[in-house]
Amino acid sequence: MLKKVIFIFIAVLILTDLSVTAQSANDPVLMTIGGSPVSKSEFERVYRKNNNREDLSDPAAVQEYMQLFINYKLKVKEAETLRLDTGSAFVSELNGYKKQLAQPYLTDKDVSEELIKEAYERMKKEVRASHVLIKVAADALPKDTLEAWSRIMIIRDHLTGKAITAQRLAEYEAIAKKAFKGDTSLLSRVEALKQAIRIKGSNAETSFTSIAKSISEDPSAADNGGDLGYFTALMMVYPFETAAYNTKPGEISQPVRTKFGYHLIRVSDVRPASGEIHTAHIMVKLAPNSHDSVVNQAKQKIDEIYSKLKAGEKFEDLAQQYSDDRGSAKSGGVLPWFGTGRMVAEFEKAAFALANDGDVSQPIKTSYGWHIIKRLEKRPLASFDEKKAELKNQIQRDSRSEMSKSSMIARIKKENAFKEFTKNKDEIINALDTNLVNGEWNAASVSRLNKPLFSLGGKIYTQTDFANYIVSRQTKRSNTNAQAIGYSMYDNYVNESCIEFEESQLENKYSEFRNLMREYRDGILLFDLTDKMVWSKAVKDSAGLADFYENNKQNYMWGKRCKAIVYICSSKDIAGRVKKMLKKGESADKIAAEINDKSQLNVSIKEGTFSKGENEWVDQVTWVKGIAPEIVKGSQVVIVDIKSVLEPMPKSLDEAKGLVTSDYQNNLEQQWLSELRSKYEVKINDEVLKTIGK
C-alpha cells in the first residue's frame, strides 16, 4: 500500500492539471490520443510544473517530456477502455483519498490563521498554574452538570473569601429547585461539601494547595497540590489554556468547563518563554521506594561518575559506559530538544540553569533516579514564519480546531439556506427509549415518523434518516438518558451532514480540487494497470524472468572478490596468540573461543566474501592467498587471512534477483507501451507544437 501511495503522489506531482480538456480558439488542440483531445494549455501547465520552470524555449526538452506525457495518457486510456474506473474497489479507494484531500477545504481558513497567531503569541510566555477539578462527563445529564458547577462555585467562594452563608447556599438551592423541581439529592451533596470545607477551615490551612489536596478530583492533586508547573500554548486543553492565559498572577479564574469537568485555576507566575535546550545526560536509575542500600549504591555510583568528569574524562565516554538510559547512552547520552513542561520539573530546572554550552550540572535527583546533565545548545523561541507549519499541524490535532470547523459549518448553513424544524426534532428525540442508553435501540420503534428535520441546499433530511444514523452510531453509555444522547447525536448528525454536503460540492466550487481529484483518479488507474501488466507480472512470471536473465546475464557481473577472515585484535600480544593458532591451522571459531575466554573484547572476527569497498581491512592488503602483513591502528592489530581470490563472474539469478526483476519490469513496460501505441493512434498538431511557450 505504501508503494501505491508513493506512486500516486509522484503521478500527481508529475502530471497535474490533466483534467482540463476544453478547447477554445485561444487554446487549440495540441494532440489527440485514441481520439481524446489534449489542449495546448494543458500540456504547457504539465510541463511547467513538472520541470519547475516557466521556460519552454528548449525544443529538445519539450520533445523529451512529450513522450513521457504520451506514455502516461496511453496507459490511462487503456485503463478507461478496460473500465477499471467502474469497479467498487476503485470507487471506494478514490472516495478515501477524496476525504483526505477535502480536509483543507473544510475549515475556516481565517479562523485557523487566527488560532495559529494566537498560539504563537501565547508561546512567548510561560504560565505556572494550579487547579482544582470537579469531574463531570462531557455528555453528562444537566442535573449532574449543575451539581458539579454548584460544587466548584462553593469552592471558589471559599477560596476568594466569600462566606458560604445560608443566603449564598439558598441561591444554589433555588437554581437546583427550579431546574429539578426540588430534587434534594443535589442539595445534600452541596451541603456535605460545604461542611467539609468548614471542617478543613477550622483545623487546617485553607490555601488553594490544601483545598486541591483534599477536594480536587485530579488524582495527582494529592501529591502536587494541584500545581501543574510551567506550561505554554498547546500543552493543555484549549479552554483551560485560555483561562490560564487570561488570569492574572495571584488571581483565581471563574469555573472553566473542559472535557474533564469544571476547573478553578490559580496562576502563580508568568514568565518569558525559556526557549528550547539540547542536552545529554548520564543516568543512574533508581526505582521509587527502593531499599536504603540500593539508594546508597545509586548515590555512590553517580558521585563516582561525577568525580571522573571533574578529573577530565569525557562526558560522552562515561555516558556510553555507565548510563542506565541505554537508549541515549549509545549516542553519548544525547537527548532530543525540549522546552518547558516536557521533562520532569527537577530535570528541566537543572538543565535551564546551566549558563553556557558545555556546562555540566552536579548530580540531581528526579523520580527516575540520579542524573548528570550537560548543556549542548540552547535556542530561543523560533520566529513565527519558522514555527507556522508546525503550529498548523498541532492545531489541526488540537481541540481548538473545532472552532474552525464550527465556523465552517455556520458558513455552510448560511450559504445553503439551512432550515430546521424544531418540533419534528423534539418529536423523534422524545420518542427515544432506554434501549439507546444500552446501545440496543431499534429504528422500528419510530418507523411511523418521517417528517423533515432540516433542509440544506434544497435537500430534505428526515426523521427516518436521523433514525438510521442513530442505529449506525449508537454505543452503550452510562450516567445519561436517551434524550440527552439524542440531542447530542442530533447535533453531530447536522454537523456531519453539512460537511458531507460541502464535500459533495467541492469539485464544482474549486477547479484546483476538481483537477486534483482527476489526478488521483488517473494515478490509481495507472498504478492498478501497471501493477497488472508490469510489476506483479514480472514477479509471478518465473520462467520469463529466468529466460530474461539467461539472455542478459553478462549485465550482472561480480567484480574481483576474495574470501577472507579478518581478526581485529585488541593488542599486539593478542595478535601474536592469534597468529600462532593460525599457523597451527586452528579454525576461527576455536580462536574466538580460546582468545576471548576472559574478555569478549580481545578479538573480533569477520568472515566472508568481500568486494572492493566492503571491508576497510581487506582493502588495505594485497589479494594473495595466505596471511597478509599485520595492520596496526593505535592499540589494535589487524590480521587478514585471504582464503581465495575469485575472478569476475556472472551473479546467479538469486544473487542479482532484485536488479534482474527491475530490468525485466522495464522490458515488459517497453513492450506494453509499444502495444499501446499500436492500439491507440497518437496525432500531434505540428503547427500548434511550434507555438508551445509562445
GUMIGU-458105 format. One line per field, with one value per residue (C-alpha): y, x, z; residue number from 0. Coordinates in steps of 0.5 Angstrom, whole numbers, always signed. Each point is the difference from the previous one (the first is absolute). Layout:
Y <- [Y, ...]
X <- [X, ...]
Z <- [Z, ...]
k <- [NUM, ...]
***
This chain:
Y <- [+0, +5, -1, +1, +7, +2, -2, +4, +6, +0, -1, +6, +4, -1, +0, +5, +4, -6, +1, +7, -2, +5, +4, +7, +4, +2, -7, -4, -8, -2, -7, -6, -7, -5, +5, +4, +8, +3, +7, +4, +4, -7, -2, +6, +0, -7, +1, +7, -4, -6, +4, +5, +6, +5, -1, -5, +3, -6, -5, -6, +0, +1, -5, -5, +2, -1, -8, +0, +3, -4, -6, +2, +1, -6, -4, +4, -1, -8, +0, +4, -5, -6, +4, +0, +6, -3, -5, +0, -1, +6, +5, -2, +2, +6, +2, -1, +5, +5, +0, +2, +5, +3, +2, +6, +3, -2, +5, +7, +3, +7, -4, -4, +5, +4, -6, -1, +7, +0, -7, +3, +7, -5, -4, +7, -1, -6, -1, -3, -2, -5, -2, -4, -4, -3, -5, +0, -4, +4, -3, +0, +1, +7, -2, -3, +6, +5, -4, +1, +7, +1, -3, +4, +6, -1, -2, +7, +4, -3, +1, +7, +2, +0, -3, -6, +3, -3, +5, -2, -7, +2, +3, -7, -4, +5, -2, -7, +0, +4, -5, -6, +1, -1, -6, +0, -5, +6, +5, -6, -1, +8, +0, -5, +4, +6, -4, -3, +7, +3, -6, +1, +7, -1, -5, +1, +5, +2, +2, -1, -6, -3, +0, -3, -6, -1, +1, +0, -6, +0, -6, +4, +5, -4, +1, +6, +4, +2, +3, -1, +3, +5, -1, +3, +0, -7, -3, +0, -1, +7, +2, -1, +3, +6, +1, +0, +5, +5, -1, +5, -3, -1, +0, -6, -1, -1, -7, -3, -6, -5, -7, -2, +4, +7, +3, +6, +3, +4, +3, +1, +2, +3, +0, +1, -6, -4, -3, -7, -3, -6, -4, -7, -4, -5, -4, -5, -3, +0, -3, +3, -3, -3, -3, +4, -4, +1, +7, +1, -4, +4, +7, -3, -2, +7, +3, -4, +1, +8, -1, -3, +6, +5, -4, +1, -6, +1, +1, -4, -6, +0, +0, -6, -4, +2, +3, -4, +3, -4, +3, +6, -3, -2, +7, +2, +2, +5, +1, +4, +7, +2, +6, +2, -6, -5, -3, -1, +6, -1, -2, +6, +5, -3, +0, +7, +2, -2, +7, -2, -5, -6, +1, -6, +0, -3, -7, +2, -5, -1, -5, -4, +0, +4, +4, +4, +5, +3, +6, -1, +6, +5, +4, +5, -1, +0, +5, +0, -2, -6, -2, +1, -7, -4, +4, -1, -8, +1, +4, -5, -5, +4, +1, +7, -2, -1, +8, +0, -6, +4, +6, -4, -4, +7, +3, -7, +1, +8, -2, -5, +2, -5, +0, -4, -3, +0, -3, -6, -1, +0, -5, -5, +1, +0, -7, -3, -5, -3, -5, +6, +0, -7, +1, -5, +5, -2, +5, -5, +4, +6, -2, +4, +6, +3, +8, +4, +2, +5, +2, +2, +3, -3, -7, -2, -4, -4, -3, -7, +2, +2, -7, -3, +4, -2, -7, +0, +4, -2, -3, -2, +6, +2, +6, +3, -1, -2, +7, +3, -5, +2, +7, -1, -4, +4, +6, -5, -2, +7, +2, -7, +2, +7, -3, -5, +5, +5, -6, -2, +7, +1, -2, +5, +5, -1, -1, -2, -5, -3, +0, -4, -5, -1, -1, -5, -4, -1, -1, -6, -3, +1, -4, -6, -1, +1, -5, -5, +1, +1, -1, -6, -3, +0, -2, -6, -2, -4, -3, +6, +3, -6, +1, +7, -1, -5, +5, +5, -3, +4, +6, -3, -1, -1, +4, -3, -2, -4, -5, +2, +0, +7, -1, +7, -1, +5, +0, -3, -5, -3, +1, -5, -5, +0, -1, -6, -3, +2, -4, -6, +0, +2, +2, +7, -3, -3, +6, +4, -5, +0, +7, +3, -5, +6, +6, +1, +6, -4, -2, +2, -5, +2, -5, +0, +1, +7, +5, +6, +6, -5, -1, +5, -5, -5, +6, +2, -7, -3, -5, -6, -7, +0, +4, +8, +4, +3, +7, +4, +5, +3, -5, -5, -5, -3, -7, -1, -7, -1, -7, +1, +5, +0, +3, +4, -5, +1, +0, -5, +2, -1, +5, +5, -1, +7, +3, -5, +1, +7, +0, -6, +5, +6, -5, -2, +7, +2, -6, +2, +8, -3, -4, +6, +5, -5, -1, +8, +5, +6, +6, +6, +7, +2, +8, +0, -3, +5, +5, -3, +5, +6]
X <- [+0, +6, +3, -7, -1, +7, -1, -7, +4, +5, -5, -4, +6, +3, -7, -4, -6, -1, -8, +0, -2, -5, +3, -2, +3, +6, +1, +1, +1, +7, -1, -6, +2, -5, -5, +0, +3, +5, +1, +6, -1, -1, +7, +3, -2, +2, +7, +1, -2, +4, +6, -1, +1, -3, +4, -2, +5, +4, -3, +4, -2, -7, +0, +3, -5, -6, +2, -1, -6, -3, +2, -4, -6, +0, +0, -6, -3, +1, -3, -6, -1, +0, -5, +5, -3, -7, +2, -3, +7, +3, -6, +1, +7, -1, -5, +5, +5, -6, -1, +8, +0, -6, +2, +4, -7, -4, +3, -1, +7, -1, -1, +5, +5, -2, +1, +7, +2, -4, +4, +7, -2, -1, +6, +4, -2, +0, -5, +0, -7, -3, -7, -6, -4, -7, -1, -7, +0, -1, -6, -3, -7, -2, -1, +7, +3, -4, +3, +7, -1, -3, +6, +5, -3, -1, +8, +1, -4, +4, +7, -2, -2, -8, -3, -4, -6, -7, -2, +5, -2, -7, +2, +3, -6, -5, +4, -1, -7, -2, +4, -2, -7, +3, +5, +3, +6, +4, -2, +3, +7, +1, -2, +5, +6, -2, +1, +7, +3, -3, +4, +6, +0, -1, +6, +5, +3, -6, +5, -1, +5, -3, -7, +3, +3, -7, -5, +2, -1, +6, +4, +6, -2, +1, +8, +1, -6, -3, +7, +1, +6, +2, -3, -1, -5, -3, +2, -7, -7, -2, -5, +5, +6, -5, -2, +7, +3, -6, +1, +5, +5, -3, -7, -5, -4, -7, -2, +2, -3, +4, -1, +3, -5, +0, +7, +2, +6, +5, +6, +6, +5, +1, +7, +3, +1, +6, +1, +3, +6, +4, +3, +4, -1, +3, -5, +0, -6, -4, -7, -5, +0, +7, +3, +5, +6, -2, -1, +7, +3, -3, +2, +7, +0, -2, +5, +6, -2, +0, +7, +2, -3, +4, +6, +0, -4, -4, -8, -1, +4, -3, -7, +1, +4, -4, -7, -6, -4, +2, -4, +4, +7, +1, +1, +4, -7, -2, -8, -5, -1, -5, -4, -4, -4, +3, +4, -1, +1, +7, +3, -3, +2, +7, +1, -2, +4, +6, +3, +5, +0, +5, -2, -2, -4, +1, -4, -7, -6, -6, -6, +4, +7, +6, +2, +7, -3, +5, -3, +2, -4, -6, -4, -6, -7, +0, -3, -7, +2, +4, -5, -6, +0, +1, -5, -5, +1, -1, -6, -4, +1, -2, -7, +0, +0, -8, +0, +2, -5, -6, +2, +0, -7, -3, +2, -2, -7, -1, +3, -5, -6, +0, -7, -2, -7, +1, -7, +2, +7, -3, -6, +5, +5, -5, -2, +7, +0, +5, +2, +4, +4, +2, +2, -6, -5, -4, -3, -6, -3, +0, -2, -6, +4, +3, -1, +5, +5, +4, +2, +6, +2, -7, +1, -5, +3, -6, -1, +1, +7, +1, -2, +4, +6, -1, +0, +6, +4, -3, +4, -1, +0, +0, -2, -5, -7, -3, -2, +7, +3, -5, +1, +8, -1, -4, +5, +5, -5, -1, +8, +2, -6, +3, +7, -3, -4, +6, +5, -5, +0, +8, +1, -5, +3, +7, +4, +6, -4, -3, +7, +3, -6, +1, +8, -1, -5, +5, +5, -4, -2, +7, +3, -5, +1, +8, +0, -4, +4, +7, +1, -4, +1, +8, +0, -5, +3, +6, +1, +0, +5, +5, +0, +1, +6, +3, +0, +3, +4, +6, -3, +0, +7, +4, +7, +6, -1, +3, -2, +4, +0, +1, +3, +0, +4, +0, +7, +7, +0, -7, +2, +6, -4, -5, +6, +3, -7, -1, +7, -3, -6, -5, -7, -3, -5, +6, +4, -6, -2, +7, +3, -7, +0, +1, -3, -4, +4, +6, -1, -6, +0, -4, +0, -3, +1, +2, +0, +4, -3, -4, +5, +6, +5, -1, +1, +7, +3, +2, -4, +4, -2, +3, +1, +2, +4, -3, -3, +1, -5, +1, +0, -4, +4, -4, +2, -4, +0, -1, -3, -1, -1, -6, +1, -6, -6, -8, -4, -5, -7, -2, +6, -2, -7, -2, +3, -2, -7, +0, +3, -5, -5, +3, +0, -7, -2, +3, -3, -7, +1, +1, -6, -4, +3, -2, -7, -2, +2, +4, -1, +5, -2, +7, -3, -2, +6, +4, -4, +2, +2, -2]
Z <- [+0, +2, -7, -3, +4, -2, -8, +0, +3, -5, -5, +2, +1, -7, -4, +4, -4, -5, +1, -4, -7, -2, -6, -3, -6, +5, +3, -6, +0, +0, -1, +0, +4, -2, -3, +7, -1, +4, +0, +0, +6, +4, -3, +2, +7, +1, -3, +4, +7, -1, -3, +6, -5, -5, -6, -6, -5, +0, -5, +2, +7, -2, -5, +5, +5, -5, -1, +8, -1, -5, +3, +6, -4, -4, +7, +3, -7, +1, +7, -2, -6, +5, +4, +6, +3, +1, +5, +7, +3, -4, +1, +8, +0, -4, +5, +5, -3, -1, +7, +2, -6, +2, +7, -1, -4, +6, +5, +1, -2, +3, +7, -1, -1, +6, +4, -3, +2, +7, +2, -2, +4, +6, -1, +1, +7, +5, +6, +6, +3, +5, -1, +4, -4, +1, -5, -5, -6, -7, -1, +7, +2, +1, +7, +1, -3, +4, +6, -2, -1, +7, +3, -4, +2, +7, +0, -4, +5, +6, -4, -1, +7, -2, +6, -1, +3, +1, -5, -5, +0, -1, -6, -3, +3, -4, -6, +1, +2, -6, -4, +3, +3, +7, +0, +6, -2, -3, +7, +4, -3, -1, +8, +1, -4, +4, +6, -2, -2, +7, +4, -4, +1, +8, +0, -5, -6, -5, -5, -7, +0, +6, -3, -6, +4, +4, -5, -7, -4, -4, +2, +0, +5, +6, -1, -4, +3, -7, -2, -8, +0, -6, -7, -6, -6, -3, +6, +4, -3, -3, +5, +5, -3, -2, +7, +3, -5, +2, +7, +4, +4, +7, -2, -1, -6, -1, -1, -6, -4, -3, -3, +7, +4, +4, +2, +4, -2, +4, -3, +4, -5, -8, -3, -7, -4, +2, -7, -1, +2, -2, +5, +1, +7, +4, +4, +6, +0, +7, +1, +5, +7, -1, +6, +3, -2, -7, +1, +3, -6, -5, +3, +1, -8, -2, +4, -2, -8, +2, +3, -6, -4, +4, -1, -7, -3, -6, +1, -6, +2, +7, -2, -5, +5, +6, -1, +1, -5, -5, -6, +1, +2, -7, -2, +6, +4, -5, +1, -5, +0, +6, +2, +6, +3, -4, +6, +7, +4, +3, -6, -4, +5, +1, -8, -1, +6, -4, -3, -5, -6, +3, +7, +5, +6, +6, +1, +1, +2, -3, +0, -5, +4, +0, -6, -2, -6, -5, -4, -7, -3, +1, -4, +1, -3, -8, -4, -2, -7, +2, +5, -4, -4, +7, +3, -5, +0, +8, +0, -5, +5, +6, +3, -3, -7, +2, +0, -7, -2, +4, -4, -7, +2, +1, -6, -4, +4, -3, -7, -1, +4, +6, +3, +6, +2, +8, +1, -4, +3, +7, -2, -2, +6, +5, -4, +2, +6, +5, -5, -3, +6, +0, -8, -2, -3, -6, -5, -1, +6, -3, -7, -1, +1, -7, +1, -2, +5, -4, -7, -3, -7, -2, +2, +6, +6, +3, +7, -4, -2, +7, +3, -5, +2, +8, -2, -3, +5, +7, +5, +8, +4, +8, +4, -5, -3, -7, -1, +2, -5, -5, +0, +0, -6, -4, +0, -2, -6, -2, +0, -4, -5, -1, -1, -5, -4, +0, -2, -6, -3, +0, -7, -2, +4, +0, -7, +4, +4, -7, -3, +6, +0, -7, +1, +6, -4, -6, +5, +3, -7, -2, +6, -1, -7, +0, +6, -4, -6, +2, +8, +2, -7, +1, +7, -2, -7, +3, -7, -3, +5, -1, -7, +0, +5, -5, -5, +4, +5, -2, +2, +7, +2, +6, +0, +3, +7, +6, +5, +7, +7, +4, +7, +4, +6, +6, +1, -3, +5, -2, -8, +2, +3, -6, -5, +4, +0, -8, -1, +3, -4, +5, -2, +1, +5, +4, +0, +2, +6, +3, -1, +3, +5, +5, -4, -6, -2, -1, -7, -5, -6, -7, -5, -7, -8, -1, -6, +0, +5, +4, +6, +1, +3, -6, -5, +3, -1, -7, -2, +0, +3, +7, +7, -2, +4, +6, +0, +6, +2, +7, +5, -5, -4, -6, -4, -6, -3, -7, -2, -7, -6, -4, -7, -3, -2, -1, +6, +1, -1, +7, +2, -5, +0, +2, -5, -6, +2, +0, -7, -2, +2, -4, -6, +1, +0, -6, -4, +3, -2, -7, +0, +3, -6, -5, +3, +1, -5, +2, -4, +1, -3, -2, -1, +7, +2, -3, +5, +6, +5, -4]
k <- [0, 1, 2, 3, 4, 5, 6, 7, 8, 9, 10, 11, 12, 13, 14, 15, 16, 17, 18, 19, 20, 21, 22, 23, 24, 25, 26, 27, 28, 29, 30, 31, 32, 33, 34, 35, 36, 37, 38, 39, 40, 41, 42, 43, 44, 45, 46, 47, 48, 49, 50, 51, 52, 53, 54, 55, 56, 57, 58, 59, 60, 61, 62, 63, 64, 65, 66, 67, 68, 69, 70, 71, 72, 73, 74, 75, 76, 77, 78, 79, 80, 81, 82, 83, 84, 85, 86, 87, 88, 89, 90, 91, 92, 93, 94, 95, 96, 97, 98, 99, 100, 101, 102, 103, 104, 105, 106, 107, 108, 109, 110, 111, 112, 113, 114, 115, 116, 117, 118, 119, 120, 121, 122, 123, 124, 125, 126, 127, 128, 129, 130, 131, 132, 133, 134, 135, 136, 137, 138, 139, 140, 141, 142, 143, 144, 145, 146, 147, 148, 149, 150, 151, 152, 153, 154, 155, 156, 157, 158, 159, 160, 161, 162, 163, 164, 165, 166, 167, 168, 169, 170, 171, 172, 173, 174, 175, 176, 177, 178, 179, 180, 181, 182, 183, 184, 185, 186, 187, 188, 189, 190, 191, 192, 193, 194, 195, 196, 197, 198, 199, 200, 201, 202, 203, 204, 205, 206, 207, 208, 209, 210, 211, 212, 213, 214, 215, 216, 217, 218, 219, 220, 221, 222, 223, 224, 225, 226, 227, 228, 229, 230, 231, 232, 233, 234, 235, 236, 237, 238, 239, 240, 241, 242, 243, 244, 245, 246, 247, 248, 249, 250, 251, 252, 253, 254, 255, 256, 257, 258, 259, 260, 261, 262, 263, 264, 265, 266, 267, 268, 269, 270, 271, 272, 273, 274, 275, 276, 277, 278, 279, 280, 281, 282, 283, 284, 285, 286, 287, 288, 289, 290, 291, 292, 293, 294, 295, 296, 297, 298, 299, 300, 301, 302, 303, 304, 305, 306, 307, 308, 309, 310, 311, 312, 313, 314, 315, 316, 317, 318, 319, 320, 321, 322, 323, 324, 325, 326, 327, 328, 329, 330, 331, 332, 333, 334, 335, 336, 337, 338, 339, 340, 341, 342, 343, 344, 345, 346, 347, 348, 349, 350, 351, 352, 353, 354, 355, 356, 357, 358, 359, 360, 361, 362, 363, 364, 365, 366, 367, 368, 369, 370, 371, 372, 373, 374, 375, 376, 377, 378, 379, 380, 381, 382, 383, 384, 385, 386, 387, 388, 389, 390, 391, 392, 393, 394, 395, 396, 397, 398, 399, 400, 401, 402, 403, 404, 405, 406, 407, 408, 409, 410, 411, 412, 413, 414, 415, 416, 417, 418, 419, 420, 421, 422, 423, 424, 425, 426, 427, 428, 429, 430, 431, 432, 433, 434, 435, 436, 437, 438, 439, 440, 441, 442, 443, 444, 445, 446, 447, 448, 449, 450, 451, 452, 453, 454, 455, 456, 457, 458, 459, 460, 461, 462, 463, 464, 465, 466, 467, 468, 469, 470, 471, 472, 473, 474, 475, 476, 477, 478, 479, 480, 481, 482, 483, 484, 485, 486, 487, 488, 489, 490, 491, 492, 493, 494, 495, 496, 497, 498, 499, 500, 501, 502, 503, 504, 505, 506, 507, 508, 509, 510, 511, 512, 513, 514, 515, 516, 517, 518, 519, 520, 521, 522, 523, 524, 525, 526, 527, 528, 529, 530, 531, 532, 533, 534, 535, 536, 537, 538, 539, 540, 541, 542, 543, 544, 545, 546, 547, 548, 549, 550, 551, 552, 553, 554, 555, 556, 557, 558, 559, 560, 561, 562, 563, 564, 565, 566, 567, 568, 569, 570, 571, 572, 573, 574, 575, 576, 577, 578, 579, 580, 581, 582, 583, 584, 585, 586, 587, 588, 589, 590, 591, 592, 593, 594, 595, 596, 597, 598, 599, 600, 601, 602, 603, 604, 605, 606, 607, 608, 609, 610, 611, 612, 613, 614, 615, 616, 617, 618, 619, 620, 621, 622, 623, 624, 625, 626, 627, 628, 629, 630, 631, 632, 633, 634, 635, 636, 637, 638, 639, 640, 641, 642, 643, 644, 645, 646, 647, 648, 649, 650, 651, 652, 653, 654, 655, 656, 657, 658, 659, 660, 661, 662, 663, 664, 665, 666, 667, 668, 669, 670, 671, 672, 673, 674, 675, 676, 677, 678, 679, 680, 681, 682, 683, 684, 685, 686, 687, 688, 689, 690, 691, 692, 693]
***
